[in-house]
C-alpha cells in the first residue's frame, strides 16, 4: 500500500495537473477491466484522470476500438506506471 501511495504521489508530481472529475461508474469499470496489479491499476487511473477529461478518454477508447491506435497520453501513462510498479 505504501508503494502505491509513493507511485501515485510521484505521478501526480510529474503530471502537475489535478485529476479531472470522472463518474464513480467509470472508476468501477476501469478497475474491473484493468489486468495489472492493484498498484499499477491505481497508478494508471490516477494518471489517466489527470491527463484526460472523461470525454477525451471515451474518444480515445472509441478510436482504439475503431482503428487499433492508442492515444499517446494513455501509452505514456501506462509506460510510467509500468516503470513505477516493477
Secondary structure, 3 states (H helix, E strand, C coil): CHHHHHHHHHHHHHHCCCCCCCCHHHHHHHHHHCCCCHHHHHHHHHHHHHHCCHHHHHHHHHHHHHHCCCCHHHHHHHHHHHHHCC
